[in-house]
């Protein structure tokens, strides 16, 4: 057993499986005994947020890391901020793209920069932040469970704790079981790019790591990787993803991209993770729920942009938009609403002489 494994094992007896070693907070640790974590941040016009992001990396209780910031031809002060920090800390380096590339392509460029010596890889979005123990706690789970290829944790957005986790105190499940549960309507445990830690050998095997034509490249990567590894979870909030007007997260919620994403994931990975019977019944239910959502959206008079998006997503999945099915679902919703109102009116007390 290595020095770092012994250290985590002693701490587990006192604090539990995913707790970091207590003595690391009080006693200097030789970083050479710790596995190297390569951190990457793809950045485009993030001068308002990048410094705060970098400061949270510098504040990590885990000491053995290197950090690469990939500037995607920013037109603001992003590059200057990154270079300033790189000049002050030799563990930070800055790469600048020669031409502007799409966001997912820049993620792939960033992941190609990880150190050949790294054991783990951490993406940190330029407008996200890490809690100080993020790396320490994630690496602890990875070191305890060598079969784990991805470890995640809760995130924070404003007052809200994001995502669901594994049932406490479970810290590790077979990847196949995690994906199967998700496809059958279970919780979304993968989080965002910032909320997960990857085993570096898995990152190196996939080039490009993210599917640049996908609308959900991070989730797709998790589904693919978990075909051959286990999934770990830290029962603690370890990342911060501030919600800002105009952000990708806000735009996704406005269009409700989760509905077509759920359908897309099921079609892509259901045949692998589910039995044929489970797949057929889940697909039928998922399409039904999707049209029920579209009927609600019709009654709430969503705009042309909304409808163009969802019609395009259905077409992409080989399920052209059905006006007849939508009309039937709208009619059912209206009828159900009228029936409920009638039942309520009949149950209300009638006052009179």
C-alpha positions as CSV (number, residue, x, y, z in Angstrom):
1,X,0.0,0.0,0.0
2,X,1.4,3.4,-1.0
3,X,1.9,6.3,1.4
4,X,-1.1,8.2,0.1
5,X,-3.3,5.0,0.2
6,X,-2.3,4.4,3.9
7,X,-3.2,8.0,4.7
8,X,-6.7,7.8,3.2
9,X,-7.3,4.4,4.8
10,X,-6.5,5.7,8.3
11,X,-8.8,8.7,7.9
12,X,-11.6,6.5,6.6
13,X,-11.7,4.7,9.9
14,X,-12.4,8.0,11.7
15,X,-14.3,10.2,9.2
16,X,-15.9,8.0,6.6
17,X,-15.2,7.0,3.1
18,X,-15.1,10.3,1.2
19,X,-13.5,12.4,3.9
20,X,-10.0,13.8,3.2
21,X,-7.1,13.0,5.5
22,X,-7.4,15.2,8.7
23,X,-3.7,15.7,9.1
24,X,-3.5,17.3,5.6
25,X,-5.1,20.4,7.1
26,X,-2.6,20.7,9.9
27,X,0.6,19.0,8.7
28,X,2.6,19.9,5.6
29,X,2.2,17.1,2.9
30,X,4.9,16.3,0.4
31,X,3.0,17.0,-2.9
32,X,5.1,14.4,-4.6
33,X,3.2,11.7,-2.7
34,X,-0.1,12.9,-4.1
35,X,-1.3,11.9,-7.6
36,X,-1.0,14.8,-10.1
37,X,-4.3,16.5,-11.1
38,X,-4.3,18.4,-14.4
39,X,-6.8,21.3,-14.3
40,X,-8.0,23.0,-17.5
41,X,-10.1,26.1,-18.1
42,X,-11.3,27.0,-21.6
43,X,-12.0,30.8,-21.6
44,X,-13.6,33.2,-24.0
45,X,-14.3,36.8,-22.9
46,X,-14.3,36.0,-19.2
47,X,-12.5,39.0,-17.8
48,X,-15.3,39.5,-15.2
49,X,-15.0,36.0,-13.8
50,X,-11.7,34.5,-14.6
51,X,-9.7,35.9,-11.7
52,X,-12.2,34.6,-9.1
53,X,-12.0,31.2,-10.8
54,X,-8.2,31.1,-10.7
55,X,-8.2,32.2,-7.1
56,X,-10.3,29.2,-6.1
57,X,-7.8,26.9,-7.8
58,X,-4.9,28.5,-5.9
59,X,-6.9,28.1,-2.7
60,X,-7.2,24.3,-3.0
61,X,-6.1,22.2,0.0
62,X,-4.8,19.6,-2.4
63,X,-1.3,20.7,-3.5
64,X,-0.2,18.6,-6.5
65,X,-1.8,20.1,-9.5
66,X,-1.0,21.9,-12.8
67,X,-3.3,24.3,-14.5
68,X,-3.7,25.3,-18.1
69,X,-5.9,28.1,-19.3
70,X,-6.9,28.1,-23.0
71,X,-7.8,31.5,-24.3
72,X,-10.1,31.3,-27.2
73,X,-9.3,34.5,-29.0
74,X,-10.9,36.7,-26.3
75,X,-11.4,40.3,-27.2
76,X,-11.5,41.6,-23.6
77,X,-9.0,41.4,-20.8
78,X,-9.2,37.6,-20.4
79,X,-5.7,36.9,-21.8
80,X,-4.1,39.6,-19.7
81,X,-5.6,38.2,-16.5
82,X,-4.5,34.7,-17.3
83,X,-0.9,35.8,-18.2
84,X,-0.7,37.8,-14.9
85,X,-1.4,34.7,-12.9
86,X,0.9,32.5,-15.0
87,X,3.7,34.9,-14.4
88,X,3.2,34.7,-10.6
89,X,2.8,30.9,-10.4
90,X,4.9,28.3,-12.4
91,X,2.1,25.7,-12.1
92,X,-0.1,27.9,-14.4
93,X,0.4,28.2,-18.1
94,X,-1.6,29.9,-20.8
95,X,-2.4,28.7,-24.3
96,X,-4.0,31.0,-26.9
97,X,-5.8,29.7,-30.0
98,X,-4.8,31.1,-33.3
99,X,-8.4,31.3,-34.5
100,X,-11.7,31.4,-32.7
101,X,-13.3,28.0,-32.3
102,X,-16.7,26.8,-31.0
103,X,-17.0,26.3,-27.3
104,X,-17.0,22.5,-27.4
105,X,-14.0,22.5,-29.7
106,X,-12.2,24.7,-27.2
107,X,-12.9,22.2,-24.4
108,X,-11.3,19.5,-26.5
109,X,-8.3,21.7,-27.1
110,X,-8.0,22.3,-23.4
111,X,-8.2,18.6,-22.6
112,X,-5.4,17.8,-25.0
113,X,-3.1,20.0,-22.8
114,X,-3.3,17.7,-19.7
115,X,0.1,16.5,-18.4
116,X,1.2,13.1,-19.5
117,X,2.0,12.5,-15.8
118,X,-1.4,13.4,-14.5
119,X,-3.6,10.7,-12.9
120,X,-6.7,12.8,-12.8
121,X,-8.2,15.6,-14.9
122,X,-10.4,18.5,-13.7
123,X,-12.3,20.9,-15.9
124,X,-13.2,24.3,-14.3
125,X,-15.4,26.6,-16.4
126,X,-14.1,30.1,-16.4
127,X,-17.2,31.5,-14.7
128,X,-17.3,28.7,-12.1
129,X,-15.5,28.4,-8.8
130,X,-14.3,25.5,-6.5
131,X,-14.6,25.1,-2.8
132,X,-11.2,24.7,-1.2
133,X,-11.5,21.0,-0.5
134,X,-12.9,20.1,-4.0
135,X,-9.8,18.3,-5.4
136,X,-8.9,16.7,-2.0
137,X,-12.2,15.1,-1.5
138,X,-12.7,14.0,-5.1
139,X,-9.2,12.4,-5.3
140,X,-9.9,10.6,-2.0
141,X,-12.8,8.8,-3.5
142,X,-10.8,8.0,-6.6
143,X,-7.9,6.6,-4.6
144,X,-10.2,4.5,-2.5
145,X,-11.9,3.0,-5.5
146,X,-9.5,2.4,-8.5
147,X,-12.4,1.2,-10.6
148,X,-14.0,4.7,-10.5
149,X,-13.4,6.6,-13.7
150,X,-15.7,9.6,-12.9
151,X,-16.4,11.2,-9.6
152,X,-19.0,14.0,-9.0
153,X,-20.4,16.1,-6.2
154,X,-23.1,18.6,-5.5
155,X,-22.8,22.1,-6.9
156,X,-24.2,25.4,-5.8
157,X,-26.0,28.1,-7.9
158,X,-27.1,31.0,-5.8
159,X,-29.2,29.6,-3.0
160,X,-29.8,26.3,-4.8
161,X,-28.0,23.0,-4.4
162,X,-27.7,21.5,-7.9
163,X,-28.2,17.9,-9.0
164,X,-28.9,14.7,-7.2
165,X,-26.4,12.3,-5.8
166,X,-26.0,8.7,-5.0
167,X,-28.0,7.5,-2.0
168,X,-26.1,8.3,1.2
169,X,-23.7,6.9,2.3
170,X,-23.0,5.2,-1.1
171,X,-19.8,6.5,-2.6
172,X,-19.4,4.2,-5.6
173,X,-21.7,2.3,-8.0
174,X,-21.1,0.4,-11.2
175,X,-21.2,2.7,-14.1
176,X,-23.8,0.5,-15.9
177,X,-26.2,0.8,-12.9
178,X,-25.9,4.6,-12.7
179,X,-26.6,5.0,-16.4
180,X,-29.5,2.5,-16.3
181,X,-31.1,4.4,-13.4
182,X,-30.8,7.7,-15.2
183,X,-32.4,6.3,-18.4
184,X,-35.3,4.8,-16.4
185,X,-36.1,8.3,-15.0
186,X,-33.7,8.3,-12.0
187,X,-31.6,11.3,-10.8
188,X,-29.1,13.2,-12.9
189,X,-25.9,12.6,-11.0
190,X,-23.3,13.8,-13.6
191,X,-23.6,17.5,-12.9
192,X,-21.7,19.9,-15.1
193,X,-18.2,19.9,-16.5
194,X,-16.9,21.7,-13.4
195,X,-18.5,19.3,-11.0
196,X,-16.7,16.1,-12.1
197,X,-13.2,14.7,-11.9
198,X,-12.1,12.3,-14.6
199,X,-9.4,9.6,-14.6
200,X,-6.8,11.0,-17.0
201,X,-6.2,7.7,-18.9
202,X,-9.9,7.8,-19.9
203,X,-9.4,11.4,-21.2
204,X,-6.4,10.4,-23.2
205,X,-8.2,7.5,-24.9
206,X,-10.9,9.8,-26.4
207,X,-9.8,12.4,-28.9
208,X,-11.8,14.4,-29.3
209,X,-13.1,13.9,-25.8
210,X,-16.4,15.7,-26.4
211,X,-18.6,15.1,-29.4
212,X,-18.5,18.5,-31.0
213,X,-21.8,17.9,-32.9
214,X,-23.7,17.0,-29.7
215,X,-26.1,19.2,-27.8
216,X,-25.1,17.5,-24.6
217,X,-21.4,16.5,-25.0
218,X,-20.6,16.3,-21.3
219,X,-23.5,13.9,-20.5
220,X,-22.7,11.9,-23.6
221,X,-19.1,11.5,-22.5
222,X,-20.2,10.2,-19.1
223,X,-22.6,7.6,-20.7
224,X,-19.7,6.4,-23.0
225,X,-17.1,6.3,-20.3
226,X,-19.3,4.5,-17.8
227,X,-19.6,1.5,-20.1
228,X,-16.2,0.4,-18.7
229,X,-15.8,2.0,-15.3
230,X,-17.6,2.8,-12.0
231,X,-19.0,6.1,-10.8
232,X,-18.1,7.8,-7.6
233,X,-19.8,10.6,-5.6
234,X,-18.8,13.0,-2.8
235,X,-21.7,13.9,-0.6
236,X,-20.7,17.5,-0.3
237,X,-21.2,20.8,-2.2
238,X,-17.8,21.3,-3.9
239,X,-18.4,23.7,-6.8
240,X,-20.2,26.9,-7.5
241,X,-21.9,27.7,-10.8
242,X,-23.3,31.2,-10.5
243,X,-26.5,31.8,-12.5
244,X,-26.1,34.9,-14.7
245,X,-28.5,36.5,-17.2
246,X,-27.5,35.5,-20.7
247,X,-25.6,32.4,-19.5
248,X,-25.8,29.1,-21.4
249,X,-27.5,27.6,-18.4
250,X,-30.2,30.3,-18.4
251,X,-30.7,29.9,-22.2
252,X,-31.1,26.1,-21.8
253,X,-33.7,26.6,-19.1
254,X,-35.6,29.1,-21.2
255,X,-35.9,26.5,-24.0
256,X,-36.2,23.6,-21.7
257,X,-33.4,21.7,-23.5
258,X,-33.7,18.9,-20.8
259,X,-36.8,17.5,-22.5
260,X,-35.2,16.7,-25.9
261,X,-31.9,15.9,-24.2
262,X,-33.6,13.1,-22.2
263,X,-35.1,11.7,-25.3
264,X,-31.7,11.9,-27.2
265,X,-29.9,10.1,-24.3
266,X,-32.5,7.4,-24.3
267,X,-32.3,6.7,-28.0
268,X,-28.5,6.8,-28.0
269,X,-27.8,4.7,-24.9
270,X,-31.0,2.9,-24.0
271,X,-30.3,-0.1,-26.3
272,X,-27.0,-0.6,-24.5
273,X,-28.0,-0.1,-20.8
274,X,-31.6,-1.3,-20.8
275,X,-33.4,-4.5,-21.7
276,X,-35.4,-4.4,-25.0
277,X,-38.6,-4.3,-22.9
278,X,-37.4,-1.5,-20.7
279,X,-36.2,0.5,-23.7
280,X,-39.5,0.3,-25.6
281,X,-41.7,1.1,-22.6
282,X,-39.4,4.0,-21.5
283,X,-39.3,5.4,-25.0
284,X,-43.1,5.4,-25.2
285,X,-43.4,7.2,-21.9
286,X,-40.7,9.7,-22.6
287,X,-42.3,10.7,-26.0
288,X,-45.6,11.0,-24.2
289,X,-44.2,13.3,-21.5
290,X,-42.4,15.4,-24.2
291,X,-45.7,16.0,-26.0
292,X,-47.5,16.8,-22.8
293,X,-44.8,19.5,-22.1
294,X,-45.3,20.8,-25.7
295,X,-49.0,21.0,-25.2
296,X,-48.5,23.0,-22.0
297,X,-46.1,25.2,-24.0
298,X,-48.7,25.7,-26.7
299,X,-51.3,26.8,-24.1
300,X,-48.8,29.3,-22.7
301,X,-48.1,30.7,-26.2
302,X,-44.4,30.1,-26.6
303,X,-42.7,31.9,-29.4
304,X,-41.4,30.8,-32.8
305,X,-37.9,30.3,-31.5
306,X,-39.1,27.8,-29.0
307,X,-41.0,25.8,-31.6
308,X,-38.2,25.9,-34.2
309,X,-35.9,24.5,-31.5
310,X,-38.1,21.6,-30.5
311,X,-39.2,20.7,-34.0
312,X,-35.5,20.5,-35.0
313,X,-34.6,18.3,-32.0
314,X,-37.4,15.9,-32.7
315,X,-36.4,15.7,-36.4
316,X,-32.8,15.0,-35.4
317,X,-33.9,12.0,-33.3
318,X,-35.9,10.6,-36.3
319,X,-39.3,11.6,-34.8
320,X,-40.7,14.5,-37.0
321,X,-43.0,16.8,-35.1
322,X,-46.6,15.7,-35.2
323,X,-49.2,18.4,-35.2
324,X,-52.0,15.8,-34.9
325,X,-50.4,14.4,-31.7
326,X,-49.9,17.8,-30.3
327,X,-53.5,18.8,-31.0
328,X,-54.8,15.6,-29.3
329,X,-52.6,16.2,-26.2
330,X,-53.7,19.9,-26.0
331,X,-57.3,18.7,-26.2
332,X,-56.7,16.2,-23.4
333,X,-55.1,18.9,-21.2
334,X,-58.0,21.4,-21.8
335,X,-60.6,18.7,-21.1
336,X,-58.8,17.5,-17.9
337,X,-58.6,21.1,-16.7
338,X,-62.4,21.7,-17.3
339,X,-63.2,18.4,-15.4
340,X,-61.1,19.5,-12.5
341,X,-62.8,22.9,-12.3
342,X,-66.2,21.3,-12.5
343,X,-65.3,18.9,-9.7
344,X,-64.0,21.8,-7.5
345,X,-67.1,23.9,-8.1
346,X,-69.4,21.1,-7.1
347,X,-67.4,20.4,-3.9
348,X,-67.5,24.1,-2.8
349,X,-70.0,24.9,-0.1
350,X,-73.1,26.8,-1.3
351,X,-74.3,29.6,1.0
352,X,-77.9,30.8,0.9
353,X,-81.2,30.9,2.8
